[in-house]
Amino acid sequence: MFKGREVIRQYIRFYGWVQAVGFRWRAMQAAEHYGATGWVRNEYDDSVSMEIQGTQKQIDDVIAALERGRYIRIDRMEVKSLTVDPEERGFRVKYH
């Protein structure tokens, strides 16, 4: 899936106009398109959380796709590095 490139994992919290605008669906589609794995979910404070794994370019491409999304407006992001999950396959929407 990542073909020898350095794989990283990040937790990203998105703030702005990110709920009820197709954000999670677009994130899943973009992650699948660019070959990233992980998950995305809405939070109770109207933010969206994501854990995403892939190369830095794959992650950047997913975020760029989100920023191009109609109706989506990302005001800010909090990003933390995480330990890579070597067993993870695919990208999914999580529900509470």
C-alpha positions in Angstrom: 0.0 0.0 0.0 2.8 2.5 0.9 5.6 0.9 -1.2 8.6 1.6 0.9 7.9 5.2 1.7 7.9 6.4 5.3 4.5 5.9 6.9 3.3 8.1 9.6 0.0 8.4 11.6 -1.6 11.6 12.8 -4.6 12.5 14.9 -6.2 15.6 13.5 -9.0 17.6 15.0 -10.8 19.9 12.5 -12.7 23.0 13.6 -14.9 25.2 11.4 -17.8 24.4 9.2 -17.1 20.6 9.3 -20.3 18.9 10.3 -23.4 18.4 8.2 -21.5 19.3 5.1 -20.3 15.9 3.8 -17.0 16.1 5.6 -16.8 12.5 6.7 -17.9 11.0 3.4 -15.4 13.2 1.5 -12.6 12.3 4.0 -13.3 8.6 3.4 -13.5 9.0 -0.4 -10.2 11.0 -0.5 -8.4 8.6 1.9 -9.4 5.7 -0.3 -8.4 7.6 -3.5 -5.0 8.5 -2.1 -4.4 5.2 -0.3 -4.4 6.4 3.3 -5.9 4.4 6.1 -7.7 5.4 9.4 -11.0 6.7 10.5 -13.0 9.9 10.9 -15.9 10.8 13.3 -18.0 13.8 14.4 -17.4 15.1 17.9 -20.1 16.5 20.3 -18.5 20.0 20.1 -19.1 20.3 16.3 -15.5 19.5 15.5 -14.4 16.4 13.5 -11.6 14.0 14.6 -9.5 11.9 12.3 -6.7 9.4 12.7 -5.0 9.0 9.3 -2.1 6.9 8.3 0.0 7.1 5.2 2.9 9.0 3.8 3.0 12.7 4.4 2.1 13.4 0.8 -1.0 11.1 1.1 -2.1 12.8 4.2 -1.5 16.3 2.7 -3.5 15.2 -0.4 -6.5 14.1 1.7 -6.5 17.4 3.6 -6.2 19.3 0.4 -9.2 17.4 -1.0 -11.2 18.3 2.1 -10.3 21.9 1.8 -11.6 21.9 -1.8 -14.9 20.4 -0.6 -18.0 22.3 -1.3 -19.5 23.8 1.9 -16.5 22.7 4.0 -14.6 25.4 5.8 -11.6 24.4 8.0 -10.8 27.2 10.3 -8.1 25.4 12.2 -6.6 22.0 12.8 -4.9 20.4 15.8 -2.4 17.8 14.8 -0.6 15.2 16.9 1.8 12.4 15.8 0.8 8.9 16.7 2.3 5.4 16.6 1.8 3.7 13.2 -0.7 0.8 13.2 0.9 -1.9 10.9 -2.3 -4.0 11.0 -4.7 -1.3 9.8 -6.5 -1.7 6.5 -8.8 0.8 4.9 -10.5 4.0 6.1 -13.9 4.2 7.8 -16.4 6.5 9.4 -16.7 5.9 13.1 -19.9 6.6 15.1 -20.0 7.2 18.9 
